[in-house]
Amino acid sequence: MSDSRTVRIGVSAARELEIQVEDPIVVSKDYESALKNQASVLWITDSRGHRFGVSVASIAFIELEEPEERGVGFRSE
């Protein structure tokens, strides 16, 4: 099974979309490209192959989540 990460997109309607993706940097670059080329829709493919179209004009922010490091065994603090 692949290691997926979350991309959360805030839209102007005060809601967020949370999409599990393989590489959040690709989403970031696609968004920058959409802005530069004045595209109206940002297309994102999640880790299961589903495609989502988001209106570029409605995006308020994009948060890229870092992967969690999972340890093995007991953790002492």
C-alpha positions, -999 to +999 in steps of 0.1 A: +000+000+000+013+034-008+020+062+017-006+089+010-007+124+024-035+149+029-040+182+010-066+205+025-080+233+003-100+262+018-126+277-005-142+311-002-174+295+011-157+289+044-153+252+038-124+229+032-118+199+009-095+173+023-080+150-004-056+122+002-028+124-025+005+107-032+025+139-036+012+172-023+040+191-041+023+182-074-009+198-062+010+230-052+027+232-086-005+225-105-022+253-085+007+277-093+004+268-130-034+273-130-029+308-115-002+316-140-022+304-170-055+319-157-072+285-156-107+283-141-104+248-127-077+230-107-079+192-112-066+170-084-064+132-086-065+115-052-045+084-041-074+062-052-076+077-087-106+099-082-105+133-099-117+165-082-122+198-100-120+229-078-128+265-090-094+283-089-112+316-080-128+300-049-095+287-034-086+307-003-055+286+007-038+253+003-022+235+032+003+208+025+005+182+054+038+167+062+039+129+067+037+116+102+067+096+113+054+064+130+077+047+154+078+011+163+074-001+199+070+021+230+078+057+231+093+073+263+092+110+269 
